[in-house]
Amino acid sequence: MKKVWVEALTPKQILLFSYLQQELPNIDFYLTSRDYDLNRELTKELWRKVYIVGKHGGATPYSKVRETIRREEKLLTIAREEEPDLHLTFASPDSTRVAFGLQLPVVSCNDTPHSTIVSRLVIPLSSDFIAPQPVAPFFQHYEEFTRIHVFRGVFEYAWVSRFKPSEDILRDYSVEPFNYVFIRPGEQKAYYYRDAIAATILPLKIARHLLRRSSLKLLIYPRYKEQYILYKRELKDTGGRVTFIEKPGVFLNLEYFARLVVTGGGTIATESALLGVPSLTTFPRELEVHTYLREKGFPVYRYTGLHIIEKLLSKKEDIYDREVFLQKARKMFEDPVARIAEVIKMHLETDASSLYSRNKKFL
């Protein structure tokens, strides 16, 4: 039986790649990840064989490089013991460097062209690279080094297309459909997210505005302990209208039944928009994926001021509207899991040494 080593560093990546275990049941998969966000909890739920290696590198360049070196040594030991035939990663420089050094073919994925440093470290060492249609043009300059595969749609469609709405979880947070706003601060420690104001303070500002100008409840899901402490302090005495989500999880149902989703990142805004939920991101630049979805009629918006809150809340919400968007997405987009599986099978049926030779200029 062929074996594939998967490295997933974020909840999004862990979830996306997990479907390959069902898509390719005759392949032995094992996952490496890091102790970060809800990774540990998700891997236990979704993966059969997991190694948690290291942690997030922190906010400084020195701490990031130090943790990379530590992780690479441990990943090398695991790879030697497991002897995989191929490596799959979303965009991990750590695992890519180890796999390339061991002459394993590397299949990588990416949908964040703004994360330029990671792209430069991973894509040229990949035998094959998979990207969604809206961002593919921004990676074309790598085609000298890797085979580029483009699929129609976005990575988030993988789990949105498999989603079946249920109101059960709403009881755990004492909310009803459309009477609350789901808020998730941004990834303030990511190297490309230099603006902590956009990541943390703007969602907090929006939360305050909603408490003043509406009767809606707020479900807030902090990424870091520091964010939780700040929001807890600044949003006290709200008459029970603010609830913090403290247990990690995949919260598509909370997004699906929300009146509005506010996030400092891109993934939640993308998946919420695919579900037909008005989604507002405070990310400090326009994301190509969001432009693509907006042009196709999905409700994802970039924060430009508090006035946009009133505009988004003025529309009446109905479950039927959400179903319309889900059906629209199913007709319009391609399942990225199927495309990734296709590339993996191609590799495992081909002589690995010939694939490795595509990158021989680096040897």
Sequence and secondary structure as in RCSB ss.txt:
>XXXX:A:sequence
MKKVWVEALTPKQILLFSYLQQELPNIDFYLTSRDYDLNRELTKELWRKVYIVGKHGGATPYSKVRETIRREEKL
LTIAREEEPDLHLTFASPDSTRVAFGLQLPVVSCNDTPHSTIVSRLVIPLSSDFIAPQPVAPFFQHYEEFTRIHV
FRGVFEYAWVSRFKPSEDILRDYSVEPFNYVFIRPGEQKAYYYRDAIAATILPLKIARHLLRRSSLKLLIYPRYK
EQYILYKRELKDTGGRVTFIEKPGVFLNLEYFARLVVTGGGTIATESALLGVPSLTTFPRELEVHTYLREKGFPV
YRYTGLHIIEKLLSKKEDIYDREVFLQKARKMFEDPVARIAEVIKMHLETDASSLYSRNKKFL
>XXXX:A:secstr
  EEEEE  SHHHHHHHHTHHHHSTTSEEEEEEEE TTHHHHHHHH SSEEEEEE   SSHHHHHHHHHHHHHHH
HHHHHHH  SEEEESS HHHHHHHHHTT  EEEE   TT HHHHHHHGGG SEEEEETTTGGGGGGGTTTSEEEE
ESS TTHHHHTT    SGGGGGGT  TTSEEEEE   TTSTT   HIIIIIHHHHHHHHHHHH   EEEE  SSH
HHHHHHHHHT SSTT EEE  S    HHHHHT SEEEESSSHHHHHHHHTT  EEE  SS  HHHHHHHHTT  E
EE   THHHHHHHTS   HHHHHHHHHHHHHH   HHHHHHHHHHHHHTS HHHHHGGGGGG 
